[in-house]
């Protein structure tokens, strides 16, 4: 660089072979925090989306079975409430639970024959049976 004067532009430009100036410690922390905040917010959005559906993997892959089993659980809850309120005797509640258990075992048998799933026709038949038991609850 002999015979040449140095001006302001030369001061801003890095010299050949020189590495870029390193980030300061404060700038590094800010960048790290921003990256961390971005990653956490992405996880929060994904978590909210998955919990909004509130489905387990089994429920997702077996929607018909899930619907039948949910109805059976609901009917069992209703039987317990009616028994607690005194609207059903012990024997009546027992007979209703036995009927529900028969429906549940039939659902399991049907699913076992069809690779873990039930057909629409089987679901409709099971729902008709559940409807009959449901009408007997709280009469």
N, C-alpha and C positions, 0 to 999 in steps of 0.2 A: 504494500500500500504506500510505497514510497512515492513522493512527489504528488500525492493527491490529498486534498484536505477532507476532513470528516465533517459531514453535515448531519442534521437531525434525523434524516431518513436512514442513514447508516446505523444510527444508534438503535432504531426500532427493529431493524432487520438482524436476525441472528447470523453470526459468522458461519462460514462453511465448516462442516464437521462438528459444530457445536450442537448440543441437544436443546430441545425446547425448554423453556423455563418451567420448573416444577410448580404444581399448584401449592398454594399455601395451606397450612394445616386447617385454617378456618374454612376455606373453600372446599377442602376435602370432606370435612365433617358435614357441611351443608349438602353437598352432593350425595353423601351416604345416607343422610336422613331423608332426603327427598326420594331416593330410590326405595328406602325402607317403607316410607309412607305410601308410595305407589303400590308396592307389593302387598302391603297389608290391606289397602283399600280394595285391591283386586280380589284378595281372598275373602274379604267381607262380602263383596257383591256375589261371588260364587257361593259362599255359604248361605247367604240369604235366599238365593235362587233355589238351592237344593233343599233347604228346610221349608220353603214355602209349599213345596209339593207334599211334604210330610209322608212320602211313600218310602217304604223299605224296598230293597231289591226284590224280595219275594213278592210283595204286593204289586210291583211293576210288572213282573213276569207272569203273575197268576191273578189277573184282575177278577175273573169270575169266581175263583175259589175264595179270594179275599172278600168279595161282596157277600157270599154265602156265609162265611165264617163270621164276618162282622154282624150280620143279621142274627146269627145264633147267639153271639155274645150279648147283643142288645136285648134279645128275648130273655136270656138268662138274668140280665139285670132287672128287667121288668118283672119277672117271676119273683125275684128276691124282694123288690119293692112291694109288690102285692102281698107277699107273705108277711113282710114286716108290718104293713098296714092292717093286716088281719082280714083281707079280702079273699085270701086263699088259705085253705087248711094245709096241714103238712102233707097229707096224702095227695091232694090236688097238685101242689107244687112238685111233689115227687114224680107224679105221672107226667106232668108237663116237661120236667127235666129229662125223664126217660125218653119221651118223644123227641126232644131236641137232640139227645145223644144218638138216637137211631138215625136221625137226619145227618148228623155230623159223621157218623161211621159210614153212611152211604156215600157221602161226599168224598171221604178218604178212599173208599173202595173204587168209585168211579175214576178218581184221579190216578190211582195206581194202575188201572187198566189202560190209561191214555197218556202215559209218560209224564205224569205229574199235573196234567191239565184236565179240566172238565169242558165238555162241549156246551154249546148254547142250549141244546135240548135238555141236557142234564141239569144245567143251571135253572131253567124254567121249571122243571119237575121239582127240584129241591125247593125253589121259591114257593111253588104251590103248596108243598108240604109244610113249609114254614108259615105260610099264610093261614093254614088250617089250625096250627098250634097257636098262632098269634091271636086268632079269634077266640080261642078258649081262655086266654089270659085276661083276667079282669072282667069276666062276664058277671 
